[in-house]
Amino acid sequence: MSKPIVGISGSIVAETDAAFAGYERAYANDDYVDSVIQNGGVPYIIPVNSEEEIIREQVAHIDALILSGGQDVCPQFYGEEPHKLLGRTCYRRDKFDFKLLQLALKKDIPILGICRGMQVINVYFGGSLYQDLSLAPGSYIKHNQVTDWQVPSHYVKLQKGTKLFDIFQCEELEVNSFHHQVVHEVAPSFKVTARAKDGVIEALESQDYKFLLTVQWHPEMLHRTEKQMNKVFARLIAEARTNK
């Protein structure tokens, strides 16, 4: 059987080199690519665009979708004004990710949301975000470790009876952390599957969809140094293989 094709949502970055200052490039971090390869999938980076027909064709050629990390989600999509602590946003990427998600759901393929991807999914289904961790009651853990992305920095507690617990087979997991926004109102039909010790939501999963899993940390950055992090990608690819 051929290996499943895993689409990885791309992003846009503006070049800072003086010769090309402001020139936009399409990209995805290489750790996403390697995580898919090492766990039996074929990675396809899906570049941001606004053409629905093109996005439809992009989704038609994949067997699973990873919504990757990146910018803050525009608060207008969950009915809020921008807070002064809001970070960099990318409206056209938000629209692109929502369309990717819509079409992937329609195709009924397994979906994994990572960091921003988790936030995009929560907002798409009707949830909201705290625009900064300082607005989340009780938050005290440093959720943006800044450096050493390949080293875990805090613990999360996994909820028994969930897909996440089934994947990792443990009640507590040490993860890395690179975010300043977190889930506020959980989207209807989703349940919390992991929390940090300060109560911050670290994972969600759909109760209605066959495989729609999200995590706030970055397992792709840890997949070389913390081997258990490969389990989430292996499960995504196994689900894609079953679905083919």
C-alpha positions in Angstrom: 0.0 0.0 0.0 1.3 3.5 -0.9 2.3 5.8 1.9 -0.4 8.4 2.9 0.2 11.9 1.7 0.1 14.4 4.7 -0.6 18.0 3.8 1.1 20.6 6.0 -0.5 24.0 6.0 2.1 26.6 4.9 2.8 30.1 6.1 4.2 33.4 4.7 7.3 35.1 5.9 8.6 38.5 4.8 12.4 38.4 4.0 14.5 40.6 6.3 17.7 40.5 4.3 18.5 44.0 3.0 18.6 42.9 -0.6 15.1 41.4 -0.5 13.5 43.3 2.5 9.8 42.7 2.5 9.8 40.0 -0.2 7.4 37.3 0.8 8.2 33.6 0.9 6.0 30.5 1.3 7.3 28.1 3.9 6.8 25.5 6.6 9.3 24.5 9.3 11.4 21.5 8.3 10.5 19.7 11.6 7.0 19.1 10.3 8.3 17.6 7.1 10.7 15.3 8.9 8.1 14.3 11.5 5.9 13.0 8.7 8.7 11.2 6.9 10.0 9.5 10.0 6.6 8.2 10.8 5.7 6.7 7.4 4.0 9.5 5.5 4.7 11.6 2.5 4.8 15.4 3.4 3.3 18.0 1.1 3.6 21.6 2.1 0.4 23.5 1.1 1.1 27.1 0.2 -1.2 29.9 1.3 -3.5 31.2 -1.4 -7.0 32.7 -1.7 -8.3 30.7 -4.7 -11.0 28.3 -3.5 -10.6 26.1 -6.6 -6.9 25.8 -6.0 -7.4 25.0 -2.3 -10.0 22.4 -3.2 -7.5 20.7 -5.6 -4.8 20.8 -2.8 -7.0 19.0 -0.4 -8.1 16.5 -3.0 -4.5 15.2 -3.2 -3.9 14.6 0.6 -4.9 11.8 3.0 -4.4 13.8 6.2 -3.9 17.4 7.3 -1.6 19.1 9.8 -2.5 22.7 10.6 0.8 24.1 11.6 1.9 26.8 14.0 2.5 30.5 13.4 0.8 33.8 13.8 -2.0 34.8 16.2 -5.5 34.3 14.9 -7.3 37.5 14.1 -9.8 38.2 17.0 -12.5 39.4 14.6 -13.1 35.7 13.8 -14.3 35.1 17.4 -16.1 38.4 17.8 -13.5 40.4 19.8 -11.6 43.7 19.3 -7.8 43.4 19.1 -6.2 43.6 22.6 -3.1 45.7 23.0 -1.2 42.5 23.7 -2.3 40.8 20.5 0.7 39.6 18.5 1.3 39.5 14.7 -1.6 38.3 12.7 -2.1 37.2 9.1 -5.7 37.6 7.9 -5.2 35.8 4.6 -3.6 32.9 6.3 -6.6 32.7 8.7 -9.0 32.6 5.8 -6.8 30.0 4.0 -6.6 27.7 7.1 -10.4 27.9 7.6 -11.0 26.9 4.0 -8.4 24.1 4.3 -10.1 22.9 7.4 -13.6 23.1 5.9 -12.6 21.0 2.8 -10.6 18.5 4.9 -13.6 17.9 7.1 -15.8 17.5 4.0 -13.3 14.9 2.7 -13.4 13.2 6.1 -9.6 12.9 6.5 -7.7 12.8 9.8 -6.6 16.2 11.1 -4.0 17.3 13.6 -3.8 20.9 14.8 -0.5 22.1 16.4 -0.2 25.4 18.4 -1.8 28.0 16.1 -3.5 25.0 14.4 -5.3 24.2 17.6 -6.4 27.8 18.0 -7.6 27.9 14.4 -9.7 24.8 14.9 -11.2 26.0 18.1 -12.2 29.3 16.6 -13.5 27.7 13.4 -15.9 25.5 15.5 -17.1 28.5 17.6 -14.7 28.7 20.4 -12.6 31.7 21.5 -9.1 32.6 22.7 -7.4 34.6 25.4 -5.4 37.1 23.3 -2.6 36.9 25.8 -1.7 34.6 28.7 -1.9 37.5 31.1 -5.6 37.5 30.5 -6.1 33.9 31.5 -7.0 33.5 35.2 -4.5 31.6 37.2 -1.9 31.3 34.5 1.6 31.3 36.1 3.7 28.9 34.0 6.1 30.4 31.3 4.4 29.2 28.2 6.9 30.7 25.8 10.3 29.2 26.6 11.9 31.3 23.9 15.0 29.0 23.3 15.9 25.3 23.3 12.8 24.2 21.2 14.0 20.6 21.4 13.9 20.5 25.2 10.6 20.1 27.2 9.9 22.9 29.7 6.7 22.0 31.6 4.2 19.2 32.3 0.7 18.6 31.0 -1.9 16.2 32.6 -3.7 14.0 30.1 -7.4 13.1 30.5 -8.1 9.4 30.6 -10.6 8.0 28.1 -9.4 10.2 25.2 -7.5 9.7 22.0 -4.6 11.6 23.4 -4.3 9.3 26.4 -4.7 6.3 24.1 -1.8 7.6 22.0 0.7 8.3 24.8 -0.6 5.8 27.5 0.4 8.1 30.4 -1.3 10.6 32.7 1.5 13.2 32.6 3.7 14.3 29.7 6.5 16.8 29.5 6.2 19.2 26.6 7.8 22.3 25.1 6.0 25.6 24.9 6.0 28.5 22.4 2.8 30.5 22.6 1.2 33.5 24.3 -2.4 32.9 23.3 -4.6 30.0 24.7 -8.0 28.6 24.4 -10.7 30.5 26.3 -14.1 29.1 25.4 -13.9 25.6 24.2 -15.8 25.0 20.9 -19.1 23.0 21.1 -18.6 19.3 20.5 -14.9 19.5 21.6 -13.5 18.3 24.9 -10.4 19.2 26.8 -7.9 16.3 26.7 -4.9 17.9 28.5 -4.1 20.9 30.7 -1.0 22.5 32.1 -0.7 22.6 35.9 -1.8 26.3 35.9 -5.1 25.2 34.2 -4.1 26.4 30.7 -5.8 24.1 28.0 -3.1 22.1 26.2 -5.1 19.8 24.0 -8.6 19.4 22.5 -10.3 16.7 20.4 -13.6 16.5 18.6 -16.3 14.3 20.0 -18.1 14.0 16.7 -15.3 13.6 14.1 -13.4 10.4 13.7 -9.9 11.9 14.2 -9.6 15.6 14.9 -6.9 16.1 17.5 -5.1 19.3 18.6 -2.2 20.1 20.9 -0.8 23.4 22.0 2.8 22.3 22.2 5.1 21.5 19.3 5.7 17.7 19.0 7.4 18.2 15.7 10.2 20.1 17.4 10.6 17.3 20.0 10.4 14.2 17.7 14.2 13.7 17.6 15.0 14.2 21.3 11.7 13.0 22.9 10.9 9.9 20.9 7.4 9.5 22.4 6.4 12.6 20.5 6.5 10.6 17.3 3.4 8.7 18.5 1.0 11.5 17.6 2.3 11.6 14.0 2.4 7.8 13.7 -1.3 7.8 14.8 -2.3 10.5 12.3 -0.6 8.5 9.5 -2.1 5.2 10.7 -5.5 6.8 10.6 -4.9 8.2 7.1 -3.8 4.7 5.9 -7.0 3.2 7.4 -9.0 5.9 5.7 -7.6 5.4 2.2 
